[in-house]
Amino acid sequence: MTPPEQAAEHHRVLIVTDAWRPQVNGVVRTLEMLGRDLSAMGHDVRYATPEGRFTVPLPTYNEIRLAIFPRKSLEKMIDNFHPDAIHIATEGTLGLSARAICVKRHIPFTTSFHTRFPEYVQARFPLIPVSWVYAFLRWFHGPADAMMVATDSLKREMQARGFTNLKIWSRGVDVDQFHPIADAKMPFAGPIWLYVGRIAVEKNIEAFLQLDLPGTKVLIGDGPARTHLQQQYPDAKFLGPKTGEDLVRHYAASDVFVFPSRTDTFGLVMLEALACGVPVAAFPVEGPRDVLGDAPVAVLDEDLRAACLKALTISREEARAYALTRSWRACTDQFLANLPEM
């Protein structure tokens, strides 16, 4: 345990996640930002990830690698690190192993619900009932001191599905990393309509690609549906994954960020776009409503084409100003408050 003189301020936090680099998605960016912020506050943070382990690709989703038989090495890591808090971020093989260790040893732990896993499973395997997957999730998250979710509406939904140990852990954006760049440009005809995220069936990307819009549709990211969609929509520009300043420049060079997903629990990419001064067009569903509300920086409409065209009229300065109200530090404070007493 942490020495008494340090206990009030400094803790050892172990974050267990099956989602990790080189994946580029909101879960990975959220966990990276959390660790960076906790470290800046003086906490000692370690990650247990598939990196450096023997892995196999997740069926139907080769970009996601699952660690094989990680329990022994994970036990060794816990024994050597002596964490004051263990947070299990995902329900994959690492998450399952960490859960088993914590339950067996009576170690308090927390979990989080980042992704609509049941709906994603059904999108790929239609014969598997959503109710079966939710039953698995209730079993997985049940022993946790807290199951963290990003929004109040998701908390209410999960309560209605029988989850009982729910706490809010919202999401923020690094407004220093994501910022407007006045001279950012792309070599395509404008307006530039941007999508950033996984190129996968559950993201509803075809709803965006099918739109009759002027200019150019640009997609950043990778995933199992990329090859098929590139063939189906040859006029769209699929640029692959982007990170760091390269990603920021592509955000800043865009005119509207289009978020076609109907299943995301949050949608961190919307805040990243706004931080770069780019307004958002989306469907009026849970994720966008929770992130954006009635703020005049986005257009939410069942007619996604109308939303895109109207979003062109939104002030880029207002978009940036809204993002400045969604800092990461408040989110990290929430996370710490949700941990078991240390």
C-alpha positions in Angstrom: 0.0 0.0 0.0 1.0 3.6 -0.4 3.0 5.0 2.6 0.7 6.9 5.0 2.4 10.2 4.4 1.6 10.0 0.7 -1.8 8.3 0.8 -3.8 11.6 0.7 -2.2 12.7 -2.6 -0.4 9.9 -4.5 -1.8 6.6 -5.5 -0.8 3.7 -7.7 -3.4 3.2 -10.4 -3.5 0.2 -12.7 -5.6 0.5 -15.9 -6.4 -2.7 -17.6 -7.5 -2.4 -21.3 -7.8 -4.7 -24.3 -8.1 -1.6 -26.5 -4.7 0.0 -27.1 -2.3 1.3 -29.6 -2.0 1.0 -32.6 -5.8 1.2 -32.5 -6.9 4.8 -33.0 -10.3 5.3 -31.3 -12.1 7.2 -28.6 -11.4 4.5 -25.9 -7.7 4.5 -26.5 -7.5 8.3 -26.5 -9.7 8.5 -23.4 -7.4 6.1 -21.5 -4.2 7.8 -22.7 -5.6 11.2 -21.6 -6.7 9.8 -18.2 -3.2 8.4 -17.5 -1.5 11.6 -18.6 -3.8 13.7 -16.4 -3.4 11.3 -13.4 0.4 11.4 -13.8 0.3 15.2 -13.9 -1.6 15.2 -10.6 1.2 13.1 -9.0 -0.3 9.6 -9.3 1.7 6.6 -10.5 -0.1 5.0 -13.5 0.6 1.7 -15.2 -1.3 0.1 -18.1 -1.9 -3.6 -18.7 -2.5 -3.9 -22.4 -2.1 -6.4 -25.3 1.3 -4.7 -26.1 4.2 -7.1 -25.7 1.9 -10.1 -25.3 1.0 -13.0 -27.6 -2.2 -11.9 -29.3 -4.7 -13.1 -31.9 -7.0 -10.9 -34.0 -10.6 -10.5 -32.9 -12.9 -12.5 -35.3 -14.3 -10.1 -38.0 -12.1 -7.3 -36.6 -8.5 -7.9 -37.3 -7.3 -4.5 -36.0 -8.3 -5.5 -32.5 -5.8 -8.0 -30.9 -6.8 -10.1 -28.0 -4.1 -11.3 -25.5 -4.0 -15.1 -25.1 -3.8 -16.5 -21.5 -2.7 -13.2 -19.9 -3.6 -14.1 -16.3 -0.2 -15.3 -15.0 1.6 -12.2 -16.3 -1.2 -9.9 -15.0 -0.9 -11.5 -11.6 2.8 -10.8 -11.6 2.2 -7.2 -12.6 -0.3 -6.7 -9.8 2.1 -8.3 -7.3 5.0 -6.2 -8.3 3.1 -2.9 -8.7 0.9 -3.2 -5.6 -1.8 -0.9 -7.1 -4.1 1.1 -4.8 -6.8 1.0 -7.4 -7.5 -1.2 -10.4 -9.7 0.0 -13.2 -10.8 -2.5 -15.8 -11.8 -0.6 -19.0 -12.8 -3.3 -21.4 -14.5 -6.8 -21.4 -11.9 -8.6 -23.4 -9.4 -11.3 -22.4 -7.3 -8.9 -20.3 -10.4 -7.5 -18.6 -11.7 -11.0 -17.9 -8.4 -12.0 -16.4 -8.2 -8.9 -14.2 -11.8 -9.4 -13.0 -11.0 -13.0 -12.1 -7.9 -12.0 -10.1 -9.7 -9.2 -8.3 -12.7 -11.4 -7.4 -10.5 -14.3 -6.2 -8.3 -12.1 -4.1 -11.1 -9.8 -2.9 -9.5 -6.7 -4.4 -11.9 -3.8 -5.0 -12.0 -2.7 -8.6 -13.9 -0.4 -11.0 -15.0 -0.9 -14.6 -16.2 1.3 -17.4 -18.7 0.9 -20.2 -17.2 2.6 -23.3 -18.9 0.8 -26.2 -22.3 -0.6 -27.1 -20.9 -4.1 -27.2 -24.2 -5.9 -27.4 -25.3 -3.9 -30.4 -21.9 -4.3 -32.1 -22.0 -8.1 -31.6 -25.5 -8.3 -33.2 -24.4 -6.1 -36.1 -21.8 -8.8 -36.9 -23.6 -11.9 -35.7 -27.3 -11.3 -36.1 -28.3 -14.6 -34.6 -26.9 -13.7 -31.2 -29.6 -12.0 -29.1 -28.7 -8.6 -27.6 -30.2 -9.9 -24.3 -27.5 -12.6 -24.0 -24.7 -10.1 -24.3 -26.3 -7.8 -21.8 -26.6 -10.7 -19.4 -22.8 -11.3 -19.9 -22.2 -7.6 -19.2 -24.2 -7.7 -16.0 -22.1 -10.6 -14.8 -18.9 -8.9 -15.8 -19.6 -5.5 -14.2 -21.6 -6.8 -11.3 -18.8 -7.3 -8.7 -17.2 -3.9 -9.5 -17.4 -1.1 -6.8 -18.5 1.2 -9.7 -19.3 0.7 -13.3 -18.5 4.1 -14.9 -20.6 5.5 -17.8 -20.1 8.7 -19.7 -23.6 10.3 -19.5 -26.7 10.5 -17.4 -28.9 9.2 -20.2 -26.7 6.1 -20.6 -26.8 5.7 -16.8 -30.6 5.6 -16.9 -30.7 3.2 -19.8 -28.3 0.8 -18.1 -30.2 1.0 -14.8 -33.3 0.0 -16.8 -31.3 -3.0 -18.1 -30.6 -4.2 -14.5 -27.2 -2.6 -13.8 -27.0 -1.3 -10.3 -23.5 0.1 -9.5 -23.4 3.0 -11.9 -21.4 6.2 -11.6 -20.8 9.0 -14.1 -17.4 9.5 -15.6 -17.7 12.0 -18.4 -15.3 12.8 -21.2 -13.3 15.9 -22.1 -11.0 17.1 -24.8 -7.4 18.3 -24.8 -7.9 21.8 -26.1 -4.1 22.4 -26.2 -3.6 19.4 -28.5 -6.8 20.0 -30.6 -6.9 23.6 -31.9 -7.7 25.6 -35.0 -5.0 26.0 -37.6 -5.6 29.0 -39.9 -3.6 27.7 -42.9 -4.7 24.1 -42.7 -5.9 22.8 -46.1 -6.6 19.6 -47.9 -6.0 19.1 -51.6 -9.7 18.4 -52.4 -12.6 20.4 -53.6 -14.6 22.1 -50.8 -16.6 22.0 -48.7 -14.8 19.2 -46.8 -17.0 16.8 -44.9 -15.0 14.9 -42.4 -15.5 11.6 -40.6 -13.0 10.3 -38.0 -13.3 6.9 -36.4 -13.5 3.2 -37.0 -14.5 2.2 -40.5 -16.9 -0.4 -39.3 -20.6 -1.5 -39.9 -21.8 -0.3 -36.5 -20.7 3.3 -37.2 -23.4 3.7 -39.8 -20.9 5.3 -42.2 -22.9 4.5 -45.3 -25.6 7.0 -44.1 -22.9 9.6 -44.6 -21.4 8.3 -47.8 -24.8 8.1 -49.5 -25.5 11.8 -49.0 -25.7 14.1 -52.0 -23.3 16.8 -50.9 -21.2 19.3 -52.7 -17.4 19.1 -52.2 -15.5 16.1 -50.8 -16.2 13.5 -48.2 -13.0 12.6 -46.3 -12.7 9.6 -43.9 -9.9 9.1 -41.4 -9.5 5.8 -39.7 -9.4 2.1 -40.4 -11.5 -0.9 -39.9 -13.1 -4.1 -41.4 -15.5 -2.2 -43.6 -12.9 0.1 -45.2 -12.1 -2.0 -48.3 -15.7 -2.6 -49.2 -16.7 1.1 -48.7 -13.8 2.3 -50.7 -14.9 0.2 -53.6 -18.6 1.2 -53.2 -17.8 5.0 -52.9 -14.8 5.7 -55.1 -15.3 9.5 -54.9 -14.8 9.6 -51.1 -11.3 10.0 -49.8 -10.2 7.3 -47.4 -7.0 8.6 -45.8 -6.3 5.8 -43.2 -5.4 6.4 -39.6 -4.0 9.8 -38.5 -2.5 10.8 -35.2 -0.9 13.8 -33.5 -0.5 17.1 -35.3 -1.4 15.4 -38.6 -4.8 14.4 -37.3 -5.3 18.0 -35.9 -4.5 19.5 -39.2 -7.0 17.4 -41.0 -9.7 18.3 -38.4 -8.8 22.0 -38.8 -8.9 21.8 -42.6 -12.5 20.6 -42.6 -15.7 22.5 -42.9 -18.1 20.2 -41.1 -17.6 17.1 -39.0 -20.2 14.4 -39.8 -21.0 11.9 -37.1 -23.4 9.3 -38.5 -23.3 6.8 -35.7 -26.5 5.9 -33.9 -24.9 3.6 -31.2 -21.9 5.5 -29.7 -22.2 6.1 -26.0 -20.4 9.4 -26.3 -18.4 10.3 -29.4 -15.2 12.0 -28.2 -14.3 12.8 -31.9 -17.1 15.4 -31.8 -15.3 17.4 -29.1 -12.0 17.0 -30.9 -13.6 18.5 -34.0 -15.2 21.4 -32.1 -11.9 22.1 -30.4 -10.4 22.6 -33.9 -13.2 25.0 -34.8 -15.3 22.6 -36.8 -19.1 22.4 -36.4 -20.8 19.0 -36.2 -23.7 17.4 -38.1 -25.3 14.3 -36.6 -28.4 12.4 -36.0 -30.5 13.4 -32.9 -29.6 10.3 -30.9 -28.1 9.7 -27.4 -24.4 10.3 -28.0 -24.7 13.6 -29.9 -27.5 14.8 -27.7 -25.5 14.1 -24.5 -22.3 15.7 -25.8 -23.8 18.7 -27.6 -27.3 19.3 -26.1 -28.8 22.5 -27.5 -25.4 24.2 -28.0 -25.4 26.2 -31.2 -22.3 24.4 -32.5 -24.0 21.5 -34.1 -27.1 20.5 -36.1 -28.9 17.3 -35.1 -31.4 16.2 -37.6 -32.9 12.9 -38.9 -32.2 14.4 -42.3 -28.4 14.2 -42.1 -28.0 16.0 -45.4 -29.9 19.0 -44.1 -27.9 18.9 -40.9 -24.7 19.0 -42.9 -25.7 21.9 -45.1 -27.0 23.9 -42.1 -23.8 23.2 -40.1 -21.9 25.1 -42.8 -23.4 28.3 -41.4 -22.1 27.8 -37.8 -19.4 30.0 -36.4 -16.0 28.2 -36.1 -15.3 30.5 -33.2 -18.4 29.3 -31.3 -17.4 25.7 -31.9 -14.0 26.3 -30.4 -15.5 28.2 -27.4 -17.8 25.4 -26.6 -14.9 22.9 -26.6 -13.1 25.1 -24.1 -15.8 24.4 -21.6 -15.2 20.6 -21.7 -11.7 20.3 -20.2 -10.2 17.0 -19.1 -9.3 17.8 -15.5 -12.9 17.8 -14.3 -13.4 14.4 -15.9 -10.3 13.0 -14.1 -11.6 14.4 -10.8 -14.8 12.4 -11.5 -12.8 9.3 -12.2 -10.9 9.6 -8.9 -14.0 10.2 -6.9 -15.5 7.0 -8.3 -12.6 4.8 -7.1 -12.9 2.7 -3.9 -11.6 4.5 -0.8 -7.8 4.3 -0.9 
